[in-house]
């Protein structure tokens, strides 16, 4: 399966346990690239089949896979 980039949102009620959520996401297979503690966001990549495991981590409110923004691509330039 393919590796995908994603953003993980930490529940507001879990912000005081942010490091614990990050560690559990790592254990679920997330390769953490950035930790945005102030806003409760974790950015990283994961094997696509492990996406559900990260979404089930206690303290995670949402998981958003990265999407290509086709509107920014020029029609005369290949993606």
Beta strands, then each sheet from edge to edge (+ up, - down):
strand 1: 3-10
strand 2: 31-36
strand 3: 41-47
strand 4: 60-65
sheet 1: 2+ 3- 1+ 4-
end
